Amino acid sequence: MTRGGPPGAAPTLEKAKSFKPSLKRLVAQLGDHRGKMTVVVGSIVGSVALTAYAPRVLGDATDELFAGVVGARLPSGITKEQAVEGLRAKGDGTYADMVSSMNVIPGQGVDFGAVGRILATVLILYVASAVLGWLGAYLLNKVVVGTVTKLRGQVEDKIHRLPLSFYDASARGDLLSRVTNDLDNLSQSLQQTISQLLNSLLMVVAILIMMLTISPLLSLIALATVPIAAIATAMIAKRSKPHFISQWTSTGALNAQIEEAFTGHELVTAFGRRAEVQTEFDDRNEKLFSSSWRAQFISGIVMPTIMFLGNLNYVAVAVVGGLRVASGQLSLGEVQAFIQYSRQFTQPLTQIGSMFNLMQSGVASAERIFDVLDEDEEQPDPASPKKPAVDRGHIVFDDVSFRYTEDRPLIENLSLEAEPGDMIAIVGPTGAGKTTLVNLIMRFYELDEGAIFVDGVDASEMTRDDLRERTGMVLQDSWLFGGTIYENIAYGDPTASREDVMEAAWISHVDHFVRTLPEGYDTIIDDEGGGVSAGERQLITIARAFLAKPTILILDEATSSVDTRTELLIGKAMANLRKDRTSFVIAHRLSTIRNADLIVVMEDGHIVEQGDHDTLLERRGAYFRLYNAQFSAPIEDVDAPV
């Protein structure tokens, strides 16, 4: 929808905020689910603790098996101490040290009953860990979905509180990308990263504790690669973040270009600019490809880097652990458990590294969403709003001044009075401030100075809803939504009866062409008005405004898309509708406003003339020149200075 706005306004892409504040703000969104998050954390802690303890118990099974194998090879009927002394006497000191550290009974084989009990315990630990993990995942999913739903609602509410100036300066495709693509990406990132990160971080702590209880020396060896991995991950993440921001910024810009090209497809085709549009698309698509490729490639280096360091760590632990088993300082089961822990220790670090890919992408999307939420909102309605005692449509502009930008005045010290039932026509060259004037009545923009009074009450002291309920507006660009013709008309008053809808359609001359359609009022049209002509679309929007029965009626070039005959019919219908209503009509075709009660001629934000049609022609001023250029002057003189 095109409205009056600052000339040359271009969409702006705000610089993304830093990572930490945006991450903290994102975490704060989970605040409404503290109870569930407490259960989630407790479940994950329990699951991690059981999972971390299980390898140590499983190591006992290995020790039991190994002790049985070694015991079966020793002579029966002697004690372990006698067996150790016999081995030392044979010069097998290393074997003797290992046997002395084991719980072995000479001559006795594997106690499979004890092994079975240990394995059953391990199974119970893993089952309990899985149940707690499932519970945490279930609740976390509800938390994430609820948080994103709430955030989506905040964005939706924010959009309705943003001033019109925000939309004038924003590309619709980029805004749509923020509230759809970025929200979806954030949802996916939260679902995949929160559980994994929390589980991985807790697993690192739990495994570290278990490793220290087994062997501080092996723990030191296992931890040697952690600082290197952390530094590598931080460096890679720092390099990937700008590319993720660029990726989603480029996505928004590409969506804006596609939306613009598809919306204006007919115009692009008519002017033969398809190749130019395709070239622009290719450039933006290539930019998106470049930023996406760099972001994914750089962040993708994290996992193989950590895995490489983990493999080096595994080799070192295996060698040193084997030597300590041989010397009797550790049991085989303890080394087995430690190796398992070392691999598990590397795994969550690898997962944390891989999650940086999604986390960076998700936070970049969150930053773009927060940019929308942080936009300045329109001024709030007054705490104690006023309401006109009567509903007549008496409008007074009292010394009104307005500008879109501080250094470019548009409307200065404008005063105007519209009596109830008057038809006020506003004419003038492009950029004179005609559309801005009626936008100020609707409070689409706030005044810089002066006031607008509606039936004796300052419009700024009324609620916007109250003000706009009294006002019906039909714009030059007709807007329809997907649905039937009947539903589009009834949108003006959801409480209206079918008879009221039909009456509005008949007054606005919609009824005639609708009855020629096979489905009549049940004819389905899309949001672009497919299936009906431009003039018929405009008639439907006028019928919608008529049905609302507004006190104030605003038509901004509303008849520009209809033929001359329909234009005359609409003029007659408006004459019947104007009773006790005030009408503001913006028109370039001066033939449509000859019968206006008051014609206001604007130039450069000022009223230069006002009066009825005949009076203004007699003055031979600005209106006379406009009228003469439109109906009397030769074509080549139309653009001549006036």
RODREN-136712 format. One record per residue (C-alpha): residue in three letters; x, y, z. Coordinates in pm, whole numbers, padded with zeros to 5 digits, always signed. Each point is the difference from the previous one (the first is absolute). Layout:
BEGIN
ALAXYZ
...
# end
This chain:
BEGIN
MET+00000+00000+00000
THR+00151+00331-00106
ARG-00049+00297+00225
GLY+00149+00345+00029
GLY+00352-00024+00132
PRO+00339+00160-00015
PRO+00122+00008-00359
GLY+00272-00245-00073
ALA-00045-00191+00322
ALA+00208-00317-00020
PRO-00010-00314+00209
THR+00260-00007+00274
LEU+00163-00302+00156
GLU+00107+00072+00357
LYS+00337-00117+00116
ALA-00032-00319+00202
LYS+00058+00015+00374
SER+00288-00181+00170
PHE-00031-00369+00070
LYS-00012-00005+00382
PRO-00281+00256+00057
SER-00215-00167-00263
LEU+00065-00344+00149
LYS-00089+00123+00351
ARG-00316+00157-00136
LEU-00088-00322-00176
VAL+00051-00200+00319
ALA-00220+00250+00187
GLN-00285-00097-00233
LEU-00002-00337+00178
GLY-00083+00171+00330
ASP-00371-00085-00012
HIS+00084-00371+00012
ARG+00218-00009+00313
GLY-00188-00295+00150
LYS+00031-00215-00310
MET+00360+00109-00052
THR+00080-00106+00357
VAL-00139-00347-00072
VAL+00186-00005-00333
VAL+00331+00085+00166
GLY-00063-00254+00276
SER-00084-00271-00253
ILE+00306+00071-00209
VAL+00222+00011+00309
GLY-00136-00338+00113
SER+00033-00147-00349
VAL+00357+00125-00033
ALA+00099-00121+00348
LEU-00131-00352-00067
THR+00162-00009-00343
ALA+00331+00116+00144
TYR-00007-00256+00280
ALA-00087-00298-00222
PRO+00348-00044-00158
ARG+00157-00021+00346
VAL-00239-00282+00094
LEU+00063-00165-00336
GLY+00372+00014+00079
ASP-00071-00214+00306
ALA-00141-00266-00233
THR+00321+00012-00203
ASP+00206-00033+00316
GLU-00213-00297+00108
LEU+00051-00173-00335
PHE+00372+00076-00010
ALA+00047-00115+00359
GLY-00176-00328-00084
VAL+00223-00058-00303
VAL+00317+00075+00197
GLY-00117-00202+00304
ALA-00068-00307-00213
ARG+00364+00007-00116
LEU+00140+00009+00355
PRO+00046-00316+00209
SER-00293-00079+00227
GLY+00031-00053+00374
ILE+00229+00301+00061
THR-00069+00358+00096
LYS+00040+00302-00225
GLU+00306+00108+00200
GLN+00164-00339-00052
ALA-00076+00020-00373
VAL+00157+00348-00019
GLU+00314-00117+00183
GLY+00027-00296-00236
LEU-00017+00229-00302
ARG+00266+00229+00143
ALA+00218-00303+00069
LYS-00027-00088-00367
GLY+00115+00351-00092
ASP-00341+00106-00133
GLY-00026+00315+00212
THR-00230+00192-00236
TYR-00254-00281-00006
ALA+00029-00029+00378
ASP-00074+00375+00042
MET-00308-00032-00218
VAL-00130-00308+00188
SER+00057+00168+00336
SER-00228+00289-00100
MET-00280-00235-00110
ASN-00278-00163+00202
VAL+00101-00351-00112
ILE-00038-00344+00158
PRO+00260-00249-00128
GLY-00157-00297-00175
GLN-00346+00159-00023
GLY-00143+00098-00340
VAL-00255+00263-00105
ASP-00293+00059+00236
PHE-00268+00046-00265
GLY-00266+00062+00265
ALA+00188+00307+00123
VAL+00056+00113-00359
GLY-00371-00035-00072
ARG-00095+00204+00304
ILE+00239+00276-00105
LEU-00134+00000-00356
ALA-00358+00015+00131
THR+00096+00304+00207
VAL+00149+00164-00309
LEU-00319-00071-00195
ILE-00213+00158+00274
LEU+00224+00306+00003
TYR-00030+00047-00375
VAL-00379-00055-00001
ALA-00049+00250+00282
SER+00228+00246-00181
ALA-00204-00039-00320
VAL-00331+00055+00182
LEU+00129+00317+00163
GLY+00141+00114-00334
TRP-00334-00054-00174
LEU-00182+00192+00274
GLY+00241+00292-00030
ALA-00027+00003-00381
TYR-00382-00008+00015
LEU-00024+00292+00243
LEU+00273+00195-00177
ASN-00183-00033-00329
LYS-00312+00148+00164
VAL+00209+00283+00143
VAL+00163+00082-00335
VAL-00326-00015-00194
GLY-00171+00214+00264
THR+00284+00252-00001
VAL+00004+00034-00378
THR-00380+00026-00003
LYS+00021+00279+00255
LEU+00275+00172-00199
ARG-00204-00030-00317
GLY-00291+00161+00185
GLN+00227+00281+00119
VAL+00111+00065-00356
GLU-00361-00003-00122
ASP-00107+00244+00274
LYS+00303+00217-00070
ILE-00082+00022-00369
HIS-00342+00141+00085
ARG+00158+00260+00230
LEU+00260+00122-00246
PRO-00060+00336-00168
LEU-00065+00027-00370
SER+00340+00162-00045
PHE+00163-00334+00084
TYR-00176-00171-00290
ASP+00076+00289-00232
ALA+00371-00051+00066
SER+00004-00382+00004
ALA+00002-00252-00281
ARG-00302-00226+00041
GLY+00192-00308-00111
ASP+00269+00056+00263
LEU-00262+00056+00272
LEU-00182-00319-00104
SER+00331-00186+00009
ARG+00058+00116+00358
VAL-00341-00109+00128
THR-00005-00330-00192
ASN+00341-00134-00102
ASP+00191+00141+00297
LEU-00262-00118+00251
ASP-00003-00347-00155
ASN+00378-00013+00003
LEU+00005+00114+00362
SER-00251-00269+00097
GLN+00204-00270-00171
SER+00323+00126+00156
LEU-00147+00006+00352
GLN-00143-00350-00033
GLN+00330-00142-00117
THR+00244+00192+00217
ILE-00145+00050+00351
SER-00035-00368+00087
GLN+00323-00095-00172
LEU+00202+00279+00156
LEU-00137-00056+00349
ASN+00052-00375-00026
SER+00349+00041-00141
LEU+00113+00253+00259
LEU-00127-00213+00290
MET+00152-00310-00158
VAL+00339+00172-00017
VAL-00017+00083+00374
ALA-00122-00348+00100
ILE+00258-00182-00209
LEU+00277+00224+00130
ILE-00092-00091+00357
MET-00004-00372-00083
MET+00338+00020-00175
LEU+00158+00177+00295
THR-00120-00273+00235
ILE+00170-00262-00219
SER+00333+00165-00084
PRO+00107+00366+00036
LEU+00296-00066-00235
LEU-00217-00134-00281
SER-00246+00283+00066
LEU+00278+00253-00049
ILE+00092-00164-00331
ALA-00365-00002-00111
LEU-00045+00367+00092
ALA+00311+00113-00181
THR-00188+00031-00328
VAL-00298+00191+00147
PRO+00157+00351+00000
ILE+00118-00054-00355
ALA-00348-00110-00107
ALA-00162+00293+00184
ILE+00231+00255-00162
ALA-00054-00152-00344
THR-00379-00002+00047
ALA-00006+00362+00121
MET+00212+00118-00292
ILE-00213-00184-00253
ALA-00327+00121+00158
LYS+00125+00359-00002
ARG+00073-00025-00370
SER-00329-00169-00087
LYS-00238+00241+00181
PRO+00028+00292-00249
HIS-00070-00241-00284
PHE-00313-00133+00174
ILE-00123+00356+00049
SER+00074+00071-00366
GLN-00179-00322-00096
TRP-00331+00098+00162
THR+00032+00363-00106
SER+00051-00118-00359
THR-00297-00234+00038
GLY-00221+00293+00098
ALA+00129+00213-00289
LEU-00056-00283-00247
ASN-00354-00057+00128
ALA-00070+00372-00037
GLN+00120-00005-00361
ILE-00205-00313-00081
GLU-00314+00141+00163
GLU+00041+00325-00192
ALA+00064-00174-00331
PHE-00295-00238+00038
THR-00237+00274+00115
GLY+00094+00215-00298
HIS+00035-00289-00244
GLU-00233+00153-00257
LEU+00186+00331+00010
VAL+00337-00172-00028
THR-00124-00195-00302
ALA-00159+00304-00161
PHE+00322+00200+00018
GLY+00218-00289-00109
ARG+00203-00001+00323
ARG-00006-00371+00064
ALA+00369-00036-00083
GLU+00085+00288+00233
VAL-00208-00153+00281
GLN+00163-00337-00062
THR+00344+00160+00016
GLU-00083+00169+00329
PHE-00133-00330+00134
ASP+00315-00180-00108
ASP+00218+00263+00172
ARG-00194-00022+00326
ASN-00016-00378-00021
GLU+00374-00016-00057
LYS+00055+00224+00302
LEU-00221-00227+00209
PHE+00187-00305-00131
SER+00335+00155+00084
SER-00094+00097+00357
SER-00178-00333+00063
TRP+00290-00202-00137
ARG+00254+00188+00207
ALA-00212-00027+00316
GLN-00059-00372-00038
PHE+00355-00077-00108
ILE+00170+00194+00278
SER-00233-00129+00272
GLY+00027-00352-00144
ILE+00372-00005+00074
VAL-00074-00020+00373
MET-00105-00365+00012
PRO+00288-00155-00198
THR+00248+00214+00195
ILE-00128-00125+00335
MET-00022-00358-00125
PHE+00365+00014-00110
LEU+00107+00125+00342
GLY-00217-00267+00163
ASN+00171-00276-00196
LEU+00341+00123+00112
ASN-00126+00001+00357
TYR-00134-00357-00039
VAL+00339-00132-00111
ALA+00180+00162+00293
VAL-00248-00132+00257
ALA+00014-00354-00142
VAL+00380-00016+00011
VAL+00042+00144+00350
GLY-00297-00196+00133
GLY+00142-00327-00134
LEU+00330+00066+00173
ARG-00174+00067+00332
VAL-00203-00323-00028
ALA+00318-00192-00059
SER+00157+00161+00305
GLY-00303-00082+00215
GLN-00082+00366+00070
LEU-00335-00029-00175
SER-00230-00287-00076
LEU-00097-00097-00352
GLY-00363+00096+00071
GLU+00106+00345+00123
VAL+00201+00063-00315
GLN-00286-00128-00213
ALA-00240+00234+00184
PHE+00245+00289-00032
ILE+00043-00054-00375
GLN-00377-00005-00033
TYR-00017+00318+00206
SER+00267+00168-00210
ARG-00195-00079-00317
GLN-00319+00120+00165
PHE+00183+00309+00120
THR+00101+00085-00354
GLN-00346-00074-00139
PRO-00188+00275+00191
LEU+00278+00243-00084
THR-00046-00095-00365
GLN-00376+00044+00035
ILE+00047+00340+00163
GLY+00221+00100-00288
SER-00249-00121-00259
MET-00282+00182+00181
PHE+00180+00330-00054
ASN-00109-00025-00362
LEU-00368-00001+00092
MET+00043+00229+00299
GLN+00175+00268-00203
SER-00271-00023-00264
GLY-00278+00007+00259
VAL+00140+00299+00187
ALA+00048+00186-00329
SER-00370-00059-00072
ALA-00091+00104+00355
GLU+00190+00326-00048
ARG-00204+00080-00310
ILE-00323-00079+00188
PHE+00108+00214+00296
ASP+00070+00283-00243
VAL-00370+00000-00085
LEU-00103-00025+00366
ASP+00228+00294+00085
GLU-00144+00234-00263
ASP-00160+00317+00133
GLU-00373-00049+00034
GLU-00271+00247-00083
GLN-00098+00226+00285
PRO-00231-00179+00246
ASP-00363+00099+00029
PRO-00074+00242+00283
ALA-00061-00155+00341
SER-00332+00186+00030
PRO-00122+00030-00358
LYS-00273+00240-00101
LYS-00294-00076-00224
PRO-00212+00245-00200
ALA-00344+00059+00148
VAL-00150-00007-00351
ASP+00096-00189-00313
ARG-00042+00251-00284
GLY+00335+00011-00183
HIS+00102+00358+00074
ILE+00373+00016-00076
VAL+00226+00296+00078
PHE+00369+00030-00088
ASP+00147+00259+00237
ASP+00341+00134-00108
VAL+00129-00351-00089
SER+00368-00059-00082
PHE+00158-00330-00096
ARG+00321-00129-00154
TYR+00130-00350-00069
THR+00359+00102+00068
GLU+00125+00283+00216
ASP+00170+00187-00283
ARG-00281-00025-00258
PRO-00322+00185+00092
LEU-00311-00129-00175
ILE-00313+00151+00157
GLU+00042+00334+00176
ASN-00264+00193+00199
LEU-00297-00153-00181
SER-00351+00086+00119
LEU-00321-00142-00143
GLU-00356-00061+00114
ALA-00235-00265-00138
GLU-00366+00028+00100
PRO-00211-00314+00051
GLY-00129-00132-00329
ASP+00254+00195-00206
MET+00186-00156-00288
ILE+00355+00136+00020
ALA+00204-00052-00314
ILE+00376+00026+00032
VAL+00191+00063-00321
GLY+00347+00103-00093
PRO+00317-00123-00167
THR+00180-00315+00108
GLY+00187+00049+00326
ALA-00220+00288+00115
GLY-00102-00189+00317
LYS-00351-00115-00095
THR+00030-00361+00117
THR+00201+00108+00302
LEU-00286+00227+00101
VAL-00253-00285+00021
ASN+00257-00229+00162
LEU+00026+00255+00279
ILE-00377-00022+00052
MET+00037-00377+00050
ARG+00300+00056+00233
PHE+00220-00214-00219
TYR+00258+00267+00088
GLU+00018+00233+00299
LEU-00002+00378-00045
ASP+00308+00208+00066
GLU-00208+00305+00090
GLY-00364+00100+00012
ALA-00303-00221+00051
ILE-00281-00172-00189
PHE-00341+00013+00167
VAL-00269-00260-00066
ASP-00341+00120+00115
GLY+00168+00234+00245
VAL+00248-00250+00146
ASP+00374+00004-00071
ALA+00070-00318-00200
SER+00319-00058+00203
GLU-00215-00029+00313
MET-00213-00276-00154
THR+00095-00365-00035
ARG+00104-00099-00348
ASP-00266-00270-00010
ASP-00272+00250+00085
LEU+00127+00243-00260
ARG+00030-00258-00274
GLU-00336-00160+00074
ARG-00150+00331-00110
THR+00202+00004-00319
GLY-00028-00196-00322
MET+00291+00006-00242
VAL+00029-00112-00362
LEU+00346+00021-00152
GLN+00121+00022-00356
ASP+00151-00348+00028
SER-00291-00232+00067
TRP+00070-00272+00255
LEU-00193-00327+00009
PHE+00069-00319+00192
GLY-00047-00359-00107
GLY-00367-00090+00036
THR-00339+00064-00156
ILE-00121+00335-00125
TYR-00266-00006+00272
GLU+00266-00050+00272
ASN+00209+00286-00138
ILE-00293+00239+00017
ALA-00117-00125+00341
TYR+00349+00073+00135
GLY-00116+00359+00043
ASP-00247-00106+00271
PRO+00015-00360+00128
THR-00337+00051+00175
ALA-00184+00107-00315
SER-00286-00211-00130
ARG-00005-00142-00350
GLU-00256+00263-00096
ASP+00237+00276+00115
VAL+00283-00151-00205
MET-00222-00020-00307
GLU-00112+00360+00048
ALA+00360+00122+00021
ALA+00082-00200-00312
TRP-00299+00148-00183
ILE+00083+00360+00099
SER+00361-00039-00112
HIS-00106-00172-00327
VAL+00165-00329+00088
ASP-00325-00191-00022
HIS-00030+00041-00378
PHE+00329-00164-00100
VAL-00008-00257+00283
ARG-00328-00144-00131
THR+00172-00067-00333
LEU+00251-00231+00169
PRO-00083-00375+00012
GLU+00035-00019+00380
GLY-00131+00350+00069
TYR+00094+00129+00346
ASP+00157-00339+00078
THR+00263+00049-00270
ILE+00345-00067+00147
ILE+00267+00262-00063
ASP+00361-00001+00116
ASP+00187+00272+00183
GLU+00099+00153-00333
GLY-00365+00020-00108
GLY+00040-00261-00273
GLY-00319-00061-00195
VAL-00126+00359+00009
SER+00126+00314-00173
ALA+00182+00287+00168
GLY-00311+00214-00008
GLU-00212-00278+00148
ARG+00254-00050+00277
GLN-00028+00367+00082
LEU-00378-00017+00008
ILE+00020-00287+00250
THR+00224+00204+00230
ILE-00240+00295-00027
ALA-00291-00230+00089
ARG+00198-00115+00303
ALA+00044+00362+00113
PHE-00370+00075-00060
LEU-00100-00298+00216
ALA+00203+00137+00292
LYS-00226+00309+00002
PRO+00278+00235+00110
THR-00051+00356+00117
ILE+00310+00105-00192
LEU+00062-00137-00348
ILE+00343+00024-00164
LEU+00052-00088-00364
ASP+00358+00025-00124
GLU-00028-00017-00380
ALA-00264-00267+00060
THR-00157+00043-00345
SER+00323-00003-00197
SER-00049-00362-00110
VAL-00362+00024-00118
ASP-00142+00111-00330
THR-00179+00331-00049
ARG-00349-00150+00022
THR+00077-00183+00325
GLU+00169+00312+00131
LEU-00322+00196-00052
LEU-00205-00271+00170
ILE+00234+00000+00299
GLY-00033+00378+00017
LYS-00379-00032+00021
ALA+00028-00269+00267
MET+00238+00219+00200
ALA-00250+00286-00016
ASN-00254-00223+00175
LEU+00260-00122+00245
ARG+00129+00346+00099
LYS-00297+00088+00215
ASP+00132+00072+00351
ARG+00341-00121-00112
THR+00317+00184-00085
SER+00184-00113-00311
PHE+00359+00068-00096
VAL+00074-00079-00363
ILE+00350+00011-00146
ALA-00023+00019-00378
HIS+00220+00077-00297
ARG-00294-00036-00237
LEU-00174+00328+00071
SER-00318-00114-00171
THR-00078-00213+00306
ILE-00010+00289+00246
ARG-00195+00272-00184
ASN-00291-00036+00243
ALA+00217+00011+00313
ASP-00114+00240+00270
LEU+00358+00115+00048
ILE+00304-00046-00222
VAL+00336+00040+00173
VAL+00298+00066-00224
MET+00334-00095+00154
GLU+00353+00086-00111
ASP+00314-00082+00197
GLY-00195-00085+00316
HIS-00203+00320+00004
ILE-00359+00077-00094
VAL+00029+00256-00278
GLU-00370+00010-00091
GLN-00334-00127+00123
GLY-00354+00039-00121
ASP-00254-00171-00225
HIS+00065-00092-00363
ASP-00155+00308-00162
THR+00154+00244+00247
LEU+00349-00138-00048
LEU-00029+00012-00377
GLU-00105+00363+00017
ARG+00309+00085+00205
ARG+00221-00132-00282
GLY+00260-00115+00252
ALA+00167-00334+00079
TYR-00321-00205-00041
PHE-00074+00172-00330
ARG+00346-00092-00131
LEU-00043-00363+00111
TYR-00344-00022-00155
ASN+00108+00173-00317
ALA+00303-00227-00037
GLN-00226-00304+00034
PHE-00286+00101-00227
SER+00098+00294-00217
ALA+00374+00026-00058
PRO+00176-00178-00286
ILE+00172-00319+00100
GLU+00345+00148-00048
ASP-00079+00275+00252
VAL-00110-00227+00282
ASP+00344-00018+00154
ALA+00071+00369-00049
PRO+00064+00212+00309
VAL-00315+00141+00158
# end
